[in-house]
Amino acid sequence: MNNTINWNFDNSYSRLSNAFKEHIKPVAVKNPELVLLNEDLAKELNLDFTKIDKNELSALFCGNNLPEGSNAIAQAYAGHQFGHFTMLGDGRAILIGEHLTNKNKRYDIQFKGSGKTAFSRNGDGRAALGPMLREYIISEVMHNLGVPSTRSLAVAKTGETIMRDSPLQGAILTRVASSHIRVGTFQYVAARDKKDELEILLNYVVNRHYPEIENSKNKALDLLKILIDKQIDLVVNWMRVGFIHGVMNTDNMTISGETIDYGPCAFMDTYDPKTVYSSIDKMGRYAYCNQPAVTKWNLSRFAECLIPLIHRNNETAIKSATELINTFGEKYEEKWLNMMRKKLGLLGIDNKDKLLIVDLLTWMHQNKVDYTNTFCHLMNFKQYDEEIYKDNNFKNWKKNWQERLKLNNNNPEKHIKLMRSVNPLVIPRNHKVEKSLEKAYDNNFEPLNKFLEILKKPYMQQENISYYLKMDSSSKEYKTFCGT
């Protein structure tokens, strides 16, 4: 089977000390059934599943038959969860190995929901079908939106029932990532207070992700600088598309700069900076508007881990790290402003740009207007409901915007082209996601597959797109759950 599929494993992380992981195999399931396979991603990975029958594929993606060359491990990590530090680890996920493509790109292949590990604590190590399908949908649309993200290769049902608040269908997601190394991985090693292990992890990360600083005089400091920039770029992208992660714990911040863990996430409909969807985020710690500040807080925790490697003198190390962390605010502001300029098709810089942007967001908030659809309206992409845009305050704002566009001194088509490159026409609206999942629970995957096809080209006008643009007409407040 290996030669047919083209697996090419080189498992570098599993060769590290056992301090970083536990060797373990997935727990076999009763009745594996493949329900989703990402053929586009398979091609990118140079994997060919076409010659394998469905029964074999089902056994593969449930972990019953591991591919030759794999070396299954559960990774150790810690994390601040809602501000509280705890030792964690892969409690229901198993990294089966690192696959190298023919372009020598390295990807982690991980099974999520594959059984108990040493880090499961009181959990059963399993996952439910709904959250695994949800992660497949959202992670793939994030990739299609141009937001760095882990990817989803497959979802398979296990044929087993798992108990949560009610009995649910079990499933396993195959997640693909540049790596699963997190800020929490560094926190885990730092908490063990073994500088040599910390140095091993630093060198591993630099070699794997950032070889450009391999010969740096201060790798730890340079890695911190890179990660600050990477995470600013990431959260600016989240803000651009109205994405609310929902569980920005330090164990959910990757060193690669990819979005990871789609448990309680959602996309914002009506614009409200304080929007929270997660049922467990009672205080709004991870609200839409708080995401930049939480990113900075998480990076500060990462910096703390690196202190012993930055300089032998503690005070000197803290001073250097603090100076870098303090660049966050100004860097974020600049990148956010530039992103919002693109959303409005503004070329160049004018000192009134921020006021223009804030005025629009304020109007949206006060009038409970859809975030995505407002930018679509400005791109002359007509929505199902245009009545709100006849509001006089909006008309006055629009005149100011049109005056600002004249400063572009360019072909009018240029600003529309710029806007269309950053403003999606379609997002995975929460009620549409739920409807497609409800059908999938009854083994009808056609609506979900149609939705996935539309979401492959979120910036493009497509046939049958109108169904996916409408906001939820119900007044019921949408809540998301971790799906653990």
GULUM-540348 format. One line per field, with one value per residue (C-alpha): residue number from 0; residue in one letter; y, x, z. Coordinates in nm, 3 decimals, always signed. Layout:
BEGIN
nr	c(NUM | ...) $
rest	c(A | ...) $
yy	c(Y | ...) $
xx	c(X | ...) $
zz	c(Z | ...) $
***
This chain:
BEGIN
nr	c(0 | 1 | 2 | 3 | 4 | 5 | 6 | 7 | 8 | 9 | 10 | 11 | 12 | 13 | 14 | 15 | 16 | 17 | 18 | 19 | 20 | 21 | 22 | 23 | 24 | 25 | 26 | 27 | 28 | 29 | 30 | 31 | 32 | 33 | 34 | 35 | 36 | 37 | 38 | 39 | 40 | 41 | 42 | 43 | 44 | 45 | 46 | 47 | 48 | 49 | 50 | 51 | 52 | 53 | 54 | 55 | 56 | 57 | 58 | 59 | 60 | 61 | 62 | 63 | 64 | 65 | 66 | 67 | 68 | 69 | 70 | 71 | 72 | 73 | 74 | 75 | 76 | 77 | 78 | 79 | 80 | 81 | 82 | 83 | 84 | 85 | 86 | 87 | 88 | 89 | 90 | 91 | 92 | 93 | 94 | 95 | 96 | 97 | 98 | 99 | 100 | 101 | 102 | 103 | 104 | 105 | 106 | 107 | 108 | 109 | 110 | 111 | 112 | 113 | 114 | 115 | 116 | 117 | 118 | 119 | 120 | 121 | 122 | 123 | 124 | 125 | 126 | 127 | 128 | 129 | 130 | 131 | 132 | 133 | 134 | 135 | 136 | 137 | 138 | 139 | 140 | 141 | 142 | 143 | 144 | 145 | 146 | 147 | 148 | 149 | 150 | 151 | 152 | 153 | 154 | 155 | 156 | 157 | 158 | 159 | 160 | 161 | 162 | 163 | 164 | 165 | 166 | 167 | 168 | 169 | 170 | 171 | 172 | 173 | 174 | 175 | 176 | 177 | 178 | 179 | 180 | 181 | 182 | 183 | 184 | 185 | 186 | 187 | 188 | 189 | 190 | 191 | 192 | 193 | 194 | 195 | 196 | 197 | 198 | 199 | 200 | 201 | 202 | 203 | 204 | 205 | 206 | 207 | 208 | 209 | 210 | 211 | 212 | 213 | 214 | 215 | 216 | 217 | 218 | 219 | 220 | 221 | 222 | 223 | 224 | 225 | 226 | 227 | 228 | 229 | 230 | 231 | 232 | 233 | 234 | 235 | 236 | 237 | 238 | 239 | 240 | 241 | 242 | 243 | 244 | 245 | 246 | 247 | 248 | 249 | 250 | 251 | 252 | 253 | 254 | 255 | 256 | 257 | 258 | 259 | 260 | 261 | 262 | 263 | 264 | 265 | 266 | 267 | 268 | 269 | 270 | 271 | 272 | 273 | 274 | 275 | 276 | 277 | 278 | 279 | 280 | 281 | 282 | 283 | 284 | 285 | 286 | 287 | 288 | 289 | 290 | 291 | 292 | 293 | 294 | 295 | 296 | 297 | 298 | 299 | 300 | 301 | 302 | 303 | 304 | 305 | 306 | 307 | 308 | 309 | 310 | 311 | 312 | 313 | 314 | 315 | 316 | 317 | 318 | 319 | 320 | 321 | 322 | 323 | 324 | 325 | 326 | 327 | 328 | 329 | 330 | 331 | 332 | 333 | 334 | 335 | 336 | 337 | 338 | 339 | 340 | 341 | 342 | 343 | 344 | 345 | 346 | 347 | 348 | 349 | 350 | 351 | 352 | 353 | 354 | 355 | 356 | 357 | 358 | 359 | 360 | 361 | 362 | 363 | 364 | 365 | 366 | 367 | 368 | 369 | 370 | 371 | 372 | 373 | 374 | 375 | 376 | 377 | 378 | 379 | 380 | 381 | 382 | 383 | 384 | 385 | 386 | 387 | 388 | 389 | 390 | 391 | 392 | 393 | 394 | 395 | 396 | 397 | 398 | 399 | 400 | 401 | 402 | 403 | 404 | 405 | 406 | 407 | 408 | 409 | 410 | 411 | 412 | 413 | 414 | 415 | 416 | 417 | 418 | 419 | 420 | 421 | 422 | 423 | 424 | 425 | 426 | 427 | 428 | 429 | 430 | 431 | 432 | 433 | 434 | 435 | 436 | 437 | 438 | 439 | 440 | 441 | 442 | 443 | 444 | 445 | 446 | 447 | 448 | 449 | 450 | 451 | 452 | 453 | 454 | 455 | 456 | 457 | 458 | 459 | 460 | 461 | 462 | 463 | 464 | 465 | 466 | 467 | 468 | 469 | 470 | 471 | 472 | 473 | 474 | 475 | 476 | 477 | 478 | 479 | 480 | 481 | 482 | 483) $
rest	c(M | N | N | T | I | N | W | N | F | D | N | S | Y | S | R | L | S | N | A | F | K | E | H | I | K | P | V | A | V | K | N | P | E | L | V | L | L | N | E | D | L | A | K | E | L | N | L | D | F | T | K | I | D | K | N | E | L | S | A | L | F | C | G | N | N | L | P | E | G | S | N | A | I | A | Q | A | Y | A | G | H | Q | F | G | H | F | T | M | L | G | D | G | R | A | I | L | I | G | E | H | L | T | N | K | N | K | R | Y | D | I | Q | F | K | G | S | G | K | T | A | F | S | R | N | G | D | G | R | A | A | L | G | P | M | L | R | E | Y | I | I | S | E | V | M | H | N | L | G | V | P | S | T | R | S | L | A | V | A | K | T | G | E | T | I | M | R | D | S | P | L | Q | G | A | I | L | T | R | V | A | S | S | H | I | R | V | G | T | F | Q | Y | V | A | A | R | D | K | K | D | E | L | E | I | L | L | N | Y | V | V | N | R | H | Y | P | E | I | E | N | S | K | N | K | A | L | D | L | L | K | I | L | I | D | K | Q | I | D | L | V | V | N | W | M | R | V | G | F | I | H | G | V | M | N | T | D | N | M | T | I | S | G | E | T | I | D | Y | G | P | C | A | F | M | D | T | Y | D | P | K | T | V | Y | S | S | I | D | K | M | G | R | Y | A | Y | C | N | Q | P | A | V | T | K | W | N | L | S | R | F | A | E | C | L | I | P | L | I | H | R | N | N | E | T | A | I | K | S | A | T | E | L | I | N | T | F | G | E | K | Y | E | E | K | W | L | N | M | M | R | K | K | L | G | L | L | G | I | D | N | K | D | K | L | L | I | V | D | L | L | T | W | M | H | Q | N | K | V | D | Y | T | N | T | F | C | H | L | M | N | F | K | Q | Y | D | E | E | I | Y | K | D | N | N | F | K | N | W | K | K | N | W | Q | E | R | L | K | L | N | N | N | N | P | E | K | H | I | K | L | M | R | S | V | N | P | L | V | I | P | R | N | H | K | V | E | K | S | L | E | K | A | Y | D | N | N | F | E | P | L | N | K | F | L | E | I | L | K | K | P | Y | M | Q | Q | E | N | I | S | Y | Y | L | K | M | D | S | S | S | K | E | Y | K | T | F | C | G | T) $
yy	c(+0.000 | +0.240 | +0.233 | +0.283 | +0.588 | +0.741 | +0.791 | +0.924 | +0.942 | +1.099 | +1.132 | +1.386 | +1.486 | +1.125 | +1.103 | +1.369 | +1.274 | +1.106 | +1.421 | +1.566 | +1.283 | +0.936 | +0.651 | +0.511 | +0.359 | +0.458 | +0.245 | +0.034 | +0.110 | -0.126 | -0.016 | +0.242 | +0.435 | +0.711 | +0.996 | +1.282 | +1.278 | +1.599 | +1.509 | +1.857 | +1.839 | +1.480 | +1.604 | +1.882 | +1.617 | +1.389 | +1.123 | +0.899 | +0.725 | +0.638 | +0.281 | +0.190 | +0.059 | +0.235 | -0.034 | -0.005 | +0.375 | +0.363 | +0.138 | +0.370 | +0.693 | +0.539 | +0.418 | +0.046 | -0.002 | +0.241 | +0.306 | +0.166 | +0.418 | +0.589 | +0.622 | +0.718 | +0.953 | +1.178 | +1.514 | +1.671 | +2.038 | +2.274 | +2.587 | +2.881 | +2.797 | +3.111 | +3.251 | +2.950 | +2.739 | +2.362 | +2.067 | +1.916 | +1.708 | +1.525 | +1.373 | +1.250 | +1.305 | +1.096 | +1.219 | +0.923 | +1.082 | +1.353 | +1.316 | +1.467 | +1.579 | +1.558 | +1.927 | +1.826 | +2.005 | +1.847 | +1.797 | +1.644 | +1.386 | +1.363 | +1.160 | +1.351 | +1.137 | +0.826 | +0.703 | +0.748 | +0.858 | +0.926 | +1.284 | +1.202 | +1.259 | +1.170 | +1.187 | +0.893 | +1.004 | +1.008 | +1.278 | +1.329 | +1.345 | +1.701 | +1.879 | +1.681 | +1.776 | +2.133 | +2.152 | +2.009 | +2.283 | +2.577 | +2.483 | +2.436 | +2.765 | +2.943 | +2.805 | +2.915 | +3.263 | +3.289 | +3.260 | +3.035 | +2.724 | +2.356 | +2.152 | +1.857 | +1.550 | +1.318 | +1.243 | +0.884 | +0.757 | +0.498 | +0.310 | +0.365 | +0.577 | +0.824 | +0.976 | +1.351 | +1.527 | +1.275 | +0.976 | +1.090 | +0.927 | +0.885 | +1.011 | +1.072 | +1.374 | +1.355 | +1.690 | +1.814 | +2.085 | +2.239 | +2.110 | +2.082 | +2.263 | +2.527 | +2.803 | +2.544 | +2.301 | +2.551 | +2.610 | +2.237 | +2.212 | +2.538 | +2.414 | +2.110 | +2.358 | +2.176 | +2.423 | +2.152 | +2.028 | +2.386 | +2.432 | +2.108 | +2.230 | +2.574 | +2.425 | +2.180 | +2.457 | +2.680 | +2.393 | +2.287 | +2.620 | +2.907 | +2.789 | +3.150 | +3.219 | +2.897 | +3.096 | +3.380 | +3.508 | +3.495 | +3.237 | +3.267 | +3.643 | +3.616 | +3.340 | +3.563 | +3.846 | +3.617 | +3.478 | +3.826 | +3.917 | +3.583 | +3.605 | +3.969 | +3.870 | +3.584 | +3.783 | +4.065 | +3.801 | +3.680 | +4.036 | +4.081 | +3.796 | +3.832 | +3.508 | +3.450 | +3.168 | +3.127 | +2.939 | +3.131 | +2.940 | +2.927 | +2.561 | +2.679 | +2.918 | +2.743 | +2.824 | +2.792 | +3.075 | +2.855 | +2.871 | +2.556 | +2.409 | +2.494 | +2.382 | +2.681 | +2.913 | +3.097 | +3.375 | +3.701 | +3.796 | +4.123 | +4.346 | +4.375 | +4.398 | +4.222 | +3.918 | +3.589 | +3.256 | +3.010 | +2.872 | +2.848 | +3.205 | +3.357 | +3.671 | +3.742 | +3.694 | +3.577 | +3.816 | +3.943 | +4.277 | +4.110 | +3.879 | +4.115 | +4.178 | +3.804 | +3.735 | +3.976 | +3.814 | +3.467 | +3.593 | +3.730 | +3.378 | +3.247 | +3.511 | +3.399 | +3.046 | +3.176 | +3.391 | +3.131 | +3.107 | +3.479 | +3.577 | +3.424 | +3.740 | +3.722 | +4.099 | +4.151 | +3.872 | +4.011 | +4.361 | +4.234 | +4.022 | +4.302 | +4.548 | +4.308 | +4.238 | +4.613 | +4.650 | +4.452 | +4.742 | +4.968 | +4.680 | +4.550 | +4.895 | +4.951 | +4.609 | +4.635 | +4.980 | +4.857 | +4.558 | +4.779 | +5.012 | +4.714 | +4.615 | +4.966 | +4.978 | +5.266 | +5.309 | +5.509 | +5.665 | +5.957 | +6.079 | +6.060 | +5.691 | +5.559 | +5.792 | +5.678 | +5.312 | +5.362 | +5.559 | +5.269 | +5.010 | +5.231 | +5.263 | +4.886 | +4.827 | +5.082 | +4.955 | +4.582 | +4.541 | +4.233 | +4.266 | +4.058 | +4.185 | +4.552 | +4.517 | +4.318 | +4.610 | +4.852 | +4.626 | +4.658 | +4.295 | +4.311 | +4.116 | +3.980 | +4.278 | +4.624 | +4.832 | +4.915 | +5.085 | +5.356 | +5.491 | +5.860 | +5.816 | +5.543 | +5.758 | +6.042 | +5.803 | +5.666 | +6.017 | +6.062 | +5.722 | +5.809 | +6.135 | +5.939 | +5.702 | +6.000 | +6.030 | +5.692 | +5.878 | +5.551 | +5.363 | +5.309 | +4.937 | +4.923 | +4.977 | +4.721 | +4.467 | +4.535 | +4.497 | +4.172 | +4.022 | +4.058 | +4.066 | +3.725 | +3.705 | +3.390 | +3.269 | +2.957 | +3.123 | +2.951 | +2.847 | +2.712 | +2.505 | +2.363 | +2.274 | +2.086 | +1.901 | +1.801 | +1.633 | +1.461 | +1.309 | +1.127 | +1.011 | +1.269 | +1.438 | +1.603 | +1.946 | +1.948 | +1.863 | +2.135 | +2.383 | +2.279 | +2.333 | +2.689 | +2.760 | +2.660 | +2.998 | +3.241 | +3.553 | +3.459 | +3.507 | +3.160 | +3.004 | +2.914 | +3.136 | +3.339 | +3.064 | +3.086 | +3.467 | +3.515 | +3.592 | +3.377 | +3.519 | +3.367 | +3.577 | +3.284 | +3.359 | +3.124 | +2.933 | +2.711 | +2.427 | +2.278 | +1.937 | +1.755) $
xx	c(+0.000 | +0.286 | +0.437 | +0.095 | +0.010 | +0.363 | +0.403 | +0.752 | +0.806 | +1.103 | +1.006 | +1.249 | +1.044 | +1.009 | +1.390 | +1.406 | +1.429 | +1.127 | +1.089 | +0.903 | +0.662 | +0.521 | +0.541 | +0.193 | -0.033 | -0.392 | -0.657 | -0.827 | -1.193 | -1.485 | -1.625 | -1.411 | -1.583 | -1.419 | -1.667 | -1.447 | -1.120 | -0.948 | -0.825 | -0.681 | -0.466 | -0.366 | -0.228 | -0.033 | +0.119 | +0.199 | -0.025 | -0.231 | -0.528 | -0.703 | -0.575 | -0.682 | -1.032 | -1.257 | -1.229 | -0.850 | -0.869 | -1.120 | -0.887 | -0.594 | -0.768 | -0.900 | -0.555 | -0.638 | -0.365 | -0.076 | +0.134 | +0.486 | +0.745 | +0.510 | +0.616 | +0.319 | +0.368 | +0.166 | +0.335 | +0.386 | +0.306 | +0.170 | -0.042 | -0.217 | -0.586 | -0.792 | -0.489 | -0.425 | -0.111 | -0.145 | +0.056 | -0.119 | -0.026 | -0.201 | -0.489 | -0.676 | -0.440 | -0.154 | +0.112 | +0.173 | +0.474 | +0.626 | +0.563 | +0.807 | +0.669 | +0.869 | +0.954 | +1.107 | +0.836 | +0.776 | +0.425 | +0.297 | +0.024 | -0.189 | -0.498 | -0.735 | -0.974 | -0.756 | -0.773 | -0.622 | -0.264 | -0.055 | -0.187 | -0.560 | -0.619 | -0.988 | -1.075 | -1.160 | -0.925 | -1.209 | -1.379 | -1.733 | -1.828 | -1.968 | -1.655 | -1.430 | -1.641 | -1.653 | -1.273 | -1.248 | -1.479 | -1.326 | -0.959 | -1.004 | -1.188 | -0.917 | -0.661 | -0.875 | -0.905 | -0.526 | -0.503 | -0.216 | -0.378 | -0.348 | -0.530 | -0.768 | -0.698 | -0.980 | -1.263 | -1.359 | -1.638 | -1.532 | -1.862 | -1.850 | -2.066 | -1.897 | -2.060 | -2.067 | -2.382 | -2.557 | -2.444 | -2.262 | -2.108 | -1.732 | -1.493 | -1.125 | -0.987 | -0.657 | -0.489 | -0.194 | +0.036 | +0.379 | +0.431 | +0.237 | +0.499 | +0.331 | +0.417 | +0.290 | +0.561 | +0.824 | +0.630 | +0.630 | +1.007 | +1.073 | +0.862 | +1.092 | +1.375 | +1.624 | +1.814 | +1.967 | +1.620 | +1.513 | +1.819 | +1.741 | +1.387 | +1.507 | +1.761 | +1.504 | +1.251 | +1.509 | +1.634 | +1.283 | +1.105 | +1.353 | +1.688 | +1.760 | +1.861 | +2.063 | +2.388 | +2.243 | +2.442 | +2.123 | +1.882 | +1.637 | +1.596 | +1.569 | +1.308 | +1.104 | +1.124 | +1.012 | +0.722 | +0.601 | +0.582 | +0.422 | +0.153 | +0.075 | +0.026 | -0.198 | -0.425 | -0.453 | -0.578 | -0.831 | -0.957 | -0.977 | -1.223 | -1.412 | -1.277 | -1.308 | -1.084 | -1.254 | -0.983 | -0.655 | -0.472 | -0.092 | -0.114 | -0.314 | -0.046 | +0.184 | +0.550 | +0.493 | +0.237 | -0.055 | -0.405 | -0.470 | -0.764 | -1.105 | -1.313 | -1.529 | -1.439 | -1.689 | -1.710 | -1.875 | -2.202 | -2.331 | -2.034 | -1.974 | -1.614 | -1.714 | -1.854 | -1.796 | -1.934 | -1.761 | -1.988 | -1.695 | -1.565 | -1.796 | -1.583 | -1.516 | -1.141 | -1.114 | -1.370 | -1.306 | -1.163 | -0.938 | -0.757 | -0.460 | -0.406 | -0.426 | -0.177 | +0.067 | +0.002 | +0.074 | +0.394 | +0.503 | +0.465 | +0.679 | +0.943 | +0.955 | +1.046 | +1.338 | +1.496 | +1.765 | +1.870 | +1.869 | +2.146 | +2.322 | +2.235 | +1.867 | +1.809 | +1.978 | +1.769 | +1.443 | +1.529 | +1.600 | +1.283 | +1.067 | +1.195 | +1.087 | +0.745 | +0.688 | +0.715 | +0.390 | +0.145 | +0.295 | +0.356 | +0.002 | -0.151 | +0.041 | -0.046 | -0.410 | -0.441 | -0.284 | -0.518 | -0.825 | -0.704 | -0.704 | -1.055 | -1.168 | -0.957 | -0.744 | -0.406 | -0.131 | -0.162 | -0.372 | -0.372 | -0.755 | -0.763 | -0.798 | -1.091 | -1.261 | -1.214 | -1.331 | -1.638 | -1.747 | -1.693 | -1.883 | -2.176 | -2.179 | -2.178 | -2.450 | -2.678 | -2.606 | -2.489 | -2.325 | -1.944 | -1.875 | -2.174 | -2.087 | -1.757 | -1.935 | -2.178 | -1.886 | -1.748 | -2.084 | -2.163 | -2.533 | -2.668 | -3.012 | -3.088 | -2.957 | -3.207 | -2.968 | -2.727 | -2.988 | -2.926 | -2.823 | -2.524 | -2.392 | -2.452 | -2.252 | -1.971 | -1.974 | -1.928 | -1.616 | -1.488 | -1.544 | -1.354 | -1.066 | -1.068 | -0.996 | -0.657 | -0.572 | -0.523 | -0.579 | -0.824 | -1.145 | -1.119 | -0.794 | -0.954 | -1.227 | -0.962 | -0.773 | -1.092 | -1.185 | -0.849 | -0.911 | -1.289 | -1.458 | -1.804 | -1.884 | -1.780 | -1.887 | -2.181 | -2.258 | -2.617 | -2.515 | -2.237 | -2.482 | -2.739 | -2.480 | -2.366 | -2.723 | -2.760 | -2.422 | -2.533 | -2.799 | -2.534 | -2.629 | -2.300 | -2.425 | -2.507 | -2.170 | -1.981 | -2.168 | -2.079 | -1.712 | -1.711 | -1.846 | -1.591 | -1.302 | -1.334 | -1.453 | -1.349 | -1.527 | -1.881 | -2.025 | -2.352 | -2.584 | -2.386 | -2.684 | -2.804 | -2.476 | -2.475 | -2.780 | -2.744 | -2.934 | -3.287 | -3.348 | -3.288 | -3.133 | -2.779 | -2.526 | -2.296 | -1.999 | -1.850 | -1.502 | -1.620 | -1.393) $
zz	c(+0.000 | +0.084 | -0.265 | -0.421 | -0.207 | -0.211 | +0.163 | +0.234 | +0.609 | +0.786 | +1.150 | +1.294 | +1.600 | +1.715 | +1.720 | +1.991 | +2.359 | +2.516 | +2.724 | +2.425 | +2.349 | +2.416 | +2.163 | +2.120 | +1.856 | +1.773 | +1.939 | +1.670 | +1.597 | +1.529 | +1.196 | +1.011 | +0.732 | +0.529 | +0.470 | +0.345 | +0.151 | +0.042 | -0.305 | -0.372 | -0.059 | -0.140 | -0.474 | -0.300 | -0.074 | -0.372 | -0.222 | -0.450 | -0.290 | -0.617 | -0.636 | -0.281 | -0.214 | +0.035 | +0.302 | +0.307 | +0.311 | +0.596 | +0.798 | +0.719 | +0.824 | +1.145 | +1.247 | +1.222 | +0.959 | +0.993 | +0.681 | +0.661 | +0.780 | +1.025 | +1.388 | +1.601 | +1.896 | +2.125 | +2.181 | +2.522 | +2.578 | +2.841 | +2.811 | +2.965 | +2.929 | +2.986 | +3.167 | +3.392 | +3.341 | +3.318 | +3.186 | +2.886 | +2.580 | +2.297 | +2.490 | +2.184 | +1.893 | +1.758 | +1.517 | +1.286 | +1.120 | +0.902 | +0.530 | +0.278 | -0.058 | -0.381 | -0.323 | +0.011 | +0.209 | +0.548 | +0.688 | +1.010 | +0.957 | +1.271 | +1.364 | +1.593 | +1.797 | +1.773 | +2.134 | +2.478 | +2.537 | +2.846 | +2.829 | +2.815 | +3.186 | +3.235 | +2.865 | +2.640 | +2.361 | +2.110 | +1.903 | +1.774 | +1.408 | +1.422 | +1.552 | +1.316 | +1.013 | +1.139 | +1.162 | +0.810 | +0.675 | +0.862 | +0.823 | +0.449 | +0.401 | +0.603 | +0.361 | +0.066 | +0.219 | +0.227 | +0.607 | +0.729 | +0.873 | +0.944 | +0.679 | +0.680 | +0.468 | +0.572 | +0.812 | +0.893 | +1.115 | +1.372 | +1.394 | +1.769 | +1.997 | +2.228 | +2.534 | +2.584 | +2.706 | +2.481 | +2.272 | +1.954 | +1.649 | +1.682 | +1.412 | +1.339 | +1.153 | +0.966 | +1.024 | +0.820 | +0.955 | +0.899 | +1.252 | +1.576 | +1.783 | +1.995 | +2.239 | +2.487 | +2.374 | +2.487 | +2.809 | +2.883 | +2.841 | +3.029 | +3.322 | +3.350 | +3.412 | +3.189 | +2.976 | +2.757 | +2.654 | +2.582 | +2.363 | +2.175 | +2.106 | +1.993 | +1.753 | +1.621 | +1.551 | +1.383 | +1.167 | +1.069 | +1.027 | +1.018 | +0.877 | +0.778 | +1.142 | +1.180 | +1.204 | +1.410 | +1.708 | +1.916 | +1.778 | +2.068 | +2.025 | +1.648 | +1.679 | +1.909 | +1.656 | +1.372 | +1.574 | +1.671 | +1.301 | +1.207 | +1.473 | +1.392 | +1.028 | +1.140 | +1.371 | +1.113 | +0.870 | +1.127 | +1.175 | +0.797 | +0.744 | +1.075 | +1.222 | +1.597 | +1.718 | +2.054 | +2.244 | +2.208 | +2.477 | +2.445 | +2.345 | +2.042 | +1.913 | +1.668 | +1.617 | +1.241 | +1.245 | +1.134 | +1.280 | +1.481 | +1.677 | +1.538 | +1.836 | +1.933 | +1.643 | +1.421 | +1.163 | +1.264 | +1.094 | +1.244 | +1.325 | +1.697 | +1.823 | +2.147 | +1.966 | +2.150 | +2.028 | +2.259 | +2.531 | +2.775 | +2.722 | +2.983 | +3.036 | +2.668 | +2.704 | +2.342 | +2.188 | +1.833 | +1.953 | +2.214 | +1.972 | +1.907 | +2.281 | +2.359 | +2.080 | +2.248 | +2.588 | +2.445 | +2.282 | +2.620 | +2.765 | +2.477 | +2.550 | +2.915 | +2.803 | +2.598 | +2.872 | +2.969 | +2.601 | +2.520 | +2.763 | +3.062 | +3.259 | +3.348 | +3.359 | +3.022 | +2.869 | +3.009 | +2.884 | +2.530 | +2.518 | +2.659 | +2.399 | +2.124 | +2.279 | +2.309 | +1.931 | +1.897 | +1.930 | +1.666 | +1.424 | +1.463 | +1.417 | +1.094 | +0.950 | +1.055 | +0.894 | +0.571 | +0.571 | +0.621 | +0.346 | +0.110 | +0.222 | +0.122 | -0.195 | -0.068 | -0.234 | -0.068 | +0.278 | +0.397 | +0.757 | +0.767 | +0.671 | +1.025 | +1.095 | +0.774 | +0.873 | +1.232 | +1.118 | +0.896 | +1.171 | +1.419 | +1.177 | +1.125 | +1.500 | +1.579 | +1.304 | +1.351 | +0.992 | +0.845 | +0.832 | +0.520 | +0.322 | +0.381 | +0.197 | -0.074 | -0.113 | -0.154 | -0.428 | -0.609 | -0.539 | -0.464 | -0.168 | -0.099 | +0.129 | +0.039 | +0.238 | +0.525 | +0.285 | +0.212 | +0.562 | +0.549 | +0.780 | +0.553 | +0.244 | +0.403 | +0.492 | +0.138 | -0.007 | +0.210 | +0.098 | -0.267 | -0.219 | -0.066 | -0.364 | -0.590 | -0.418 | -0.572 | -0.898 | -1.079 | -1.292 | -1.086 | -1.160 | -0.965 | -0.625 | -0.698 | -0.799 | -0.474 | -0.268 | -0.440 | -0.349 | +0.027 | +0.079 | +0.054 | -0.099 | +0.092 | +0.438 | +0.630 | +0.802 | +1.128 | +1.053 | +0.711 | +0.868 | +1.122 | +0.854 | +0.650 | +0.964 | +1.055 | +0.715 | +0.756 | +1.088 | +0.883 | +0.636 | +0.372 | +0.279 | -0.040 | +0.117 | +0.295 | -0.024 | -0.216 | +0.057 | +0.042 | -0.336 | -0.297 | -0.022 | -0.248 | -0.424 | -0.155 | -0.349 | -0.672 | -0.795 | -0.849 | -0.954 | -0.666 | -0.427 | -0.300 | -0.064 | +0.130 | +0.167 | +0.385 | +0.754 | +1.000 | +1.025 | +1.369 | +1.678 | +1.864 | +1.982 | +1.820 | +2.057 | +1.979 | +2.181 | +2.205 | +2.089 | +2.334) $
***
